[in-house]
Amino acid sequence: MSINSQQYAQNEAWILFQLGDATVQTKMDGNFHVLALLDVASGLIHGMEFVSSSAEELSEFEAKKLLNSAEAKAGTKPKYLFVDAAQEHVRLKRAATALGIKTIPEAGRSFEHLTEEARMGFAAHVNMGSE
């Protein structure tokens, strides 16, 4: 099933997704994956977090920071948060639940059409994995 941007009001549902397929390499701090929160209805990114590529998931602190910064930017929190069912995101789900946000595991391909523009734009502006 595919998620449709017209199914939800602005800031009713967000998607957690990885912005790039490759890691972002830094000389001083190592490699990172970049996770983002995107509003389903508007397509706006409300938050991003760089997560060490050696970490299996966001830390408790990173999860809370991502959700809180996204809420501050959006001016509200969503009712629903879609996450890729192939990834655990235990700490993020726990942080979302504590904020009253219902997490919904979905196949990542069901929201690729909504995140494609953000992923392409990110890839065009960031040197992914090469010098």
C-alpha positions as CSV (number, residue, x, y, z in Angstrom):
1,M,0.0,0.0,0.0
2,S,1.3,3.4,-0.9
3,I,0.9,6.5,1.3
4,N,-0.8,9.4,-0.4
5,S,0.0,13.0,0.5
6,Q,-3.8,13.8,0.2
7,Q,-4.7,11.3,2.9
8,Y,-3.5,13.6,5.7
9,A,-3.7,17.2,6.8
10,Q,-0.5,19.2,7.2
11,N,1.5,17.9,10.1
12,E,-0.9,15.1,10.8
13,A,1.6,12.4,9.6
14,W,5.4,12.4,9.3
15,I,7.8,10.0,7.7
16,L,11.1,9.0,9.1
17,F,13.5,8.1,6.3
18,Q,17.2,8.0,5.4
19,L,18.1,10.9,3.1
20,G,21.0,9.2,1.3
21,D,21.8,5.7,0.3
22,A,25.5,6.1,1.0
23,T,27.1,7.5,4.1
24,V,28.2,11.0,4.5
25,Q,32.0,10.9,5.2
26,T,33.7,13.4,7.5
27,K,37.5,13.6,8.0
28,M,37.2,14.2,11.8
29,D,34.1,12.4,13.0
30,G,33.7,9.4,10.7
31,N,30.8,8.3,8.6
32,F,27.1,9.2,9.1
33,H,23.7,8.3,7.9
34,V,21.3,11.2,7.7
35,L,17.7,10.6,9.0
36,A,15.0,13.1,8.3
37,L,11.4,13.7,9.3
38,L,9.1,14.7,6.4
39,D,5.6,16.0,6.6
40,V,3.4,13.7,4.4
41,A,1.0,16.4,3.2
42,S,3.4,19.3,2.5
43,G,6.6,17.4,1.7
44,L,8.5,19.7,4.1
45,I,11.4,18.4,6.1
46,H,11.0,19.3,9.7
47,G,14.1,17.7,11.1
48,M,17.4,15.9,10.3
49,E,19.8,14.0,12.5
50,F,23.3,12.7,11.6
51,V,23.7,9.2,13.0
52,S,27.0,7.4,13.2
53,S,27.1,4.7,10.5
54,S,28.5,2.3,13.2
55,A,25.3,2.8,15.3
56,E,22.4,0.4,14.7
57,E,19.9,3.1,15.4
58,L,19.4,6.6,16.9
59,S,20.4,6.9,20.5
60,E,17.7,7.9,23.0
61,F,19.1,11.5,23.1
62,E,19.2,11.7,19.2
63,A,15.6,10.4,18.9
64,K,14.3,12.9,21.4
65,K,16.3,15.7,19.8
66,L,15.0,14.9,16.3
67,L,11.4,14.7,17.4
68,N,11.6,17.9,19.6
69,S,13.4,19.9,16.9
70,A,10.9,18.9,14.3
71,E,8.0,19.8,16.6
72,A,9.6,23.2,17.3
73,K,10.0,23.8,13.5
74,A,6.5,22.6,12.6
75,G,4.8,24.3,15.6
76,T,3.1,21.0,16.4
77,K,3.7,17.3,16.5
78,P,2.0,14.7,14.2
79,K,-0.5,12.1,15.2
80,Y,1.3,9.5,13.1
81,L,4.9,8.7,12.3
82,F,5.6,6.3,9.5
83,V,8.8,4.3,9.8
84,D,10.4,1.7,7.6
85,A,9.2,-1.7,8.8
86,A,12.6,-3.2,7.8
87,Q,14.3,-1.2,10.6
88,E,13.7,-1.4,14.3
89,H,14.0,2.2,15.5
90,V,13.2,1.0,19.0
91,R,14.4,4.2,20.8
92,L,12.6,6.5,18.3
93,K,9.4,4.6,18.6
94,R,9.6,4.8,22.4
95,A,10.3,8.6,22.3
96,A,7.4,9.1,19.9
97,T,5.0,7.1,22.1
98,A,6.0,9.2,25.1
99,L,5.0,12.3,23.0
100,G,1.6,10.7,22.1
101,I,2.7,10.0,18.5
102,K,1.5,6.7,17.0
103,T,4.3,5.0,15.0
104,I,3.2,3.0,12.0
105,P,5.7,0.5,10.4
106,E,5.4,0.5,6.6
107,A,7.4,-1.0,3.8
108,G,9.9,1.7,2.8
109,R,8.8,1.5,-0.8
110,S,5.3,2.7,0.2
111,F,6.7,6.2,0.9
112,E,9.6,6.4,-1.6
113,H,7.5,8.6,-4.0
114,L,7.1,11.1,-1.2
115,T,10.7,11.2,-0.2
116,E,12.3,11.0,-3.6
117,E,12.6,14.8,-4.2
118,A,14.3,15.3,-0.8
119,R,16.7,12.4,-1.3
120,M,17.6,13.7,-4.8
121,G,18.2,17.2,-3.6
122,F,20.3,16.0,-0.7
123,A,22.4,13.8,-3.0
124,A,22.9,16.8,-5.3
125,H,24.3,19.0,-2.5
126,V,26.3,16.6,-0.4
127,N,29.4,14.7,-1.4
128,M,28.3,11.1,-0.6
129,G,31.1,8.8,0.1
130,S,33.8,10.2,-2.2
131,E,36.4,12.9,-2.3
